[in-house]
Amino acid sequence: MDILARIQENTKDFSKGQKRIAAFILESYDKAAFMTASRLGKQVGVSESTVVRFAAELGFEGYPSMQQELQKMIRSRLTSVQRIAVARDRIGSQDVLDSVLQQDMEKIRQTLEEVDRESFDKATDAIAGARKIYIVGVRSSQALAAFLHFYLSLIFDGVVLVSANSASEVFERLFWVGPEDVVLGISFPRYSTRTVEAMKFARDRGATTVAITDSEASPLARESKYTLTARSDMASFVDSLVAPLSLVNALLVEVSRKKDDNLGKTFQSLEKIWEDYGVYQKAVETE
């Protein structure tokens, strides 16, 4: 049961002040999710302590826990137009550069605290030992999928980036997936139906499925053996994926450590090819 349904179910038991809070959240949850307890109280004409008691009445440890639950829910519900409006309210008159970068740093800190180390270790073991690795990520997550594909392809032979131009193409690319393979699915709110379906297909075929997503409540997590979570956020209509990219970096470093026996020779060969064919330009030295 999501938080809005919980509020509706308990409305009859609320005090007069709590009913005003409930009515505002149900009508304007996109705004309420980013208000402090004090600001929400002022908005509906009740005290800050009434707002805190309201959160406790719903079973939360405190107001921040309720606020976090609201924010998690709306990331998968808001349209692009609503996102722009919410971002405008959140940032207000603050410096945009400072506000967005501070939010990104906070998401990395939260990710470091919350990531499941055991799942991370088992997922990297599975990737390092896989026959074939498939990566699925569409829309804003496509950039993360392409980044992961580029670097894994330097370590392994047989890494497939599953493009999702159509539903049929996804299943065609995954047709030969089996128990010796790993499928990495990447999706953040608003979650891609196509990615979730691809992960379900791979799981049904016996593949080891690894989700890179924002929480255990993500629909992607239900289809995955291992779930790696990273905090995402929205900066206007843009999905901020700084923390997920940091998690992907960590995953690549750990997988490369587990394949260390062959990695040195691989990169020696690559460096020679890059030099012979002038792949990279050298920086111009200045006096």
Secondary structure, DSSP 4 states (H G I P E B T S, - for coil): --HHHHHHHHGGGS-HHHHHHHHHHHH-HHHHTTS-HHHHHHHHT--HHHHHHHHHHTT-SSHHHHHHHHHHHHHTT--HHHHHHHHHHHHTTS-HHHHHHHHHHHHHHHHHHHS-HHHHHHHHHHHHT-S-EEEEE-GGGHHHHHHHHHHHHHH-S-EEEE--SSHHHHHHHTTT--TT-EEEEE--SSPPHHHHHHHHHHHHTT-EEEEEES-TTSHHHHT-SEEEE---EEETTEEE-HHHHHHHHHHHHHHHHHTHHHHHHHHHHHHHHHHHTT-SPPPPP--
